[in-house]
Amino acid sequence: MTGTVFDIQRAALHDGPGLRTTVFLKGCPLRCLWCHNPESQHFTPETGVSGKTYGKIWTIEEIMKIVRADKHFYETSGGGVTISGGEPTAQFDFCLALLKAARAESIDTCLDTSGWFDSSQLETLLPWVNLWHYDYKATGHSVHRKLTGVDSDTILLNLETLLDKGASVALRCPIVPGVNDTRAHLDQIAAWRKSGRFFSVEELPYHKTGEPKYCDLGRGVPLC
């Protein structure tokens, strides 16, 4: 089985507990206005104006060879492997196979997701994910669609299902000044923080590191 990956980062510190290897799968059905990884959006490898290639076809074993090289550091730090994107569940079979391969070697797994996936897939994923990094981008269906290109019904349904099943969920909320920092949105984040149902609730600052990549890919920067 093969999948398209646009980056693999070792010794990552902000993609879950402990030291982690983060595997970024290419392809995303959302188009968030603040996306800082535009190279993650399309499913196939791309070549920028600079000549840089964004994306490569990998096998599970090729990735696992990199992942298992740092197994000692996972064990001593409480870390593991994080599958991110793009939206990793958009390459569902490959994402699932990678999670299973890591767990088969007793490596902790984290899935970094927007929550935009078929709800029928959630039961299949549940046994293989130790921690869910779950994005919460905007409050209100019409606002969510305007800012991300999709509505929030499925995302909220999957989130509620995960919490009801006792999954460990870290809610991650990108805050973009003047875009999604509304009172309704901040109040909803505060309410979820007080609920005590989450592993953690974190507000993430906006940054502009993606702008050079938009230019290299020949795309306009959405928030400019």
C-alpha positions in Angstrom: 0.0 0.0 0.0 1.2 3.5 -0.9 0.2 7.0 0.1 1.3 10.6 -0.7 3.3 12.3 2.0 4.5 15.9 1.9 6.7 15.9 5.0 8.0 13.8 7.8 9.3 15.6 10.9 11.3 13.8 13.6 11.7 15.0 17.2 8.5 17.1 16.9 7.6 18.7 20.2 4.1 20.2 19.5 2.2 17.4 17.8 1.3 15.4 20.9 2.9 14.3 24.2 6.6 13.7 24.3 9.0 13.5 21.3 7.2 12.5 18.2 7.6 11.7 14.5 4.9 13.5 12.6 3.9 12.2 9.2 2.0 14.7 7.0 -0.3 13.1 4.4 -1.2 15.1 1.3 -4.7 16.1 0.4 -7.4 18.0 2.2 -11.1 18.7 1.4 -11.1 21.9 3.4 -9.8 25.3 2.2 -9.2 27.2 5.4 -8.4 30.9 4.7 -5.5 30.8 7.1 -4.0 27.4 5.9 -0.2 27.6 6.4 0.4 24.4 4.5 -1.0 25.0 1.1 1.1 22.2 -0.3 -1.1 19.9 1.7 -4.3 20.7 -0.1 -3.9 18.8 -3.4 -3.6 15.0 -3.3 -0.9 14.5 -5.9 2.8 15.6 -5.8 3.4 19.2 -7.1 6.4 21.1 -8.3 6.8 24.8 -7.3 8.1 27.6 -9.4 11.4 27.2 -7.4 11.6 23.6 -8.6 10.9 22.2 -5.2 8.7 19.1 -5.2 5.9 19.0 -2.7 4.9 15.4 -2.0 6.2 11.9 -2.6 4.8 8.4 -2.8 5.7 6.3 0.2 5.0 2.8 1.4 4.0 1.9 5.0 7.3 0.1 5.6 9.4 3.1 4.3 7.6 5.3 6.8 7.9 2.8 9.6 11.6 2.5 9.1 11.9 6.2 9.9 9.3 6.0 12.8 10.9 3.1 14.5 14.4 4.6 14.4 13.3 6.9 17.3 11.4 4.3 19.3 13.7 4.7 22.2 12.9 8.4 22.4 9.2 7.7 22.3 9.5 5.3 25.2 11.6 7.7 27.4 9.5 10.8 26.7 6.0 9.4 26.4 6.0 10.2 22.7 5.1 8.4 19.5 3.9 9.0 16.0 1.4 11.6 14.9 -0.4 11.3 11.6 -1.3 14.8 10.3 -2.1 16.5 7.0 -3.8 18.0 5.1 -6.6 15.9 6.4 -5.1 12.4 7.0 -8.4 10.6 6.9 -8.8 11.8 3.2 -6.3 9.0 2.5 -8.3 6.7 4.8 -6.9 3.3 4.0 -3.3 4.5 4.1 -3.9 6.4 7.3 -5.5 3.4 9.0 -2.7 1.1 7.8 -0.1 3.4 9.2 -1.9 3.7 12.6 -2.1 -0.1 12.8 1.5 -0.5 11.9 2.6 1.8 14.7 0.3 0.2 17.3 1.6 -3.2 16.2 5.0 -2.1 17.4 3.6 -0.6 20.6 4.1 3.0 19.4 1.7 5.6 20.7 -0.4 7.2 18.0 -2.0 10.6 17.6 -4.3 11.6 14.8 -4.4 15.3 13.9 -7.7 15.8 12.1 -10.2 18.5 11.2 -13.0 16.0 12.0 -14.2 16.2 8.4 -14.6 12.5 7.6 -17.4 10.0 7.1 -18.9 9.3 10.5 -19.0 5.6 9.6 -15.2 5.6 9.6 -14.9 6.6 13.2 -15.5 3.2 14.7 -12.8 1.8 12.5 -10.3 4.4 13.6 -11.1 4.4 17.3 -9.1 1.3 18.4 -5.9 2.6 16.7 -5.7 6.2 18.0 -4.4 7.0 21.5 -5.0 10.7 21.2 -7.0 12.8 18.8 -5.8 16.3 17.9 -9.1 17.8 16.9 -9.4 21.1 15.1 -12.2 23.5 16.1 -12.0 26.3 13.6 -15.2 28.4 13.8 -18.6 28.6 15.6 -21.7 28.7 13.4 -22.4 26.7 10.3 -22.5 29.5 7.8 -19.4 31.1 9.3 -17.6 27.7 9.2 -18.4 27.2 5.6 -17.3 30.7 4.7 -13.9 30.3 6.4 -13.2 26.7 5.6 -15.3 25.7 2.5 -17.3 23.1 4.4 -20.1 23.1 7.0 -19.5 22.0 10.6 -22.3 19.4 11.0 -20.1 16.4 10.4 -17.3 17.8 12.4 -19.4 18.5 15.5 -21.1 15.1 15.2 -17.8 13.2 15.1 -16.5 15.3 18.0 -19.5 14.5 20.1 -19.3 10.8 19.3 -15.6 10.7 20.2 -16.3 12.4 23.6 -19.3 10.1 24.3 -17.1 7.0 23.6 -14.5 8.3 26.1 -11.8 9.0 23.5 -8.9 11.2 24.5 -9.4 14.5 22.6 -7.1 17.5 22.5 -9.1 20.4 21.1 -7.0 22.7 19.0 -8.4 26.1 18.1 -6.5 28.4 15.6 -7.4 32.0 16.4 -7.0 34.4 13.5 -7.4 38.1 14.5 -10.3 39.7 12.7 -11.4 36.5 11.1 -12.6 33.9 13.6 -12.0 35.6 16.9 -15.7 36.4 17.5 -17.3 36.5 20.9 -19.5 33.5 20.0 -16.4 31.4 19.0 -14.3 32.3 22.1 -17.3 31.7 24.4 -17.8 28.2 22.9 -14.1 27.4 23.4 -14.3 28.6 27.0 -17.4 26.4 27.6 -15.6 23.3 26.3 -12.6 24.1 28.4 -14.8 24.2 31.5 -16.6 21.0 30.5 -13.7 18.8 31.6 -14.4 16.4 28.8 -11.1 17.1 26.9 -7.5 16.0 27.3 -6.7 19.6 26.7 -8.1 22.8 25.0 -5.6 25.0 23.3 -5.8 28.2 21.3 -3.3 28.4 18.5 -1.9 31.7 17.3 -2.0 32.6 13.6 1.3 32.9 11.7 2.2 33.7 8.1 4.8 30.9 7.4 2.7 29.6 4.5 2.8 32.7 2.4 6.1 31.9 0.5 4.7 28.4 -0.3 1.5 29.9 -1.8 3.7 32.1 -4.1 5.9 29.1 -5.0 2.8 27.1 -6.0 1.4 30.0 -8.0 -1.6 30.6 -5.8 -2.8 33.8 -4.2 -2.6 34.1 -0.4 -6.2 33.9 0.9 -5.8 36.4 3.8 -3.8 39.0 1.8 
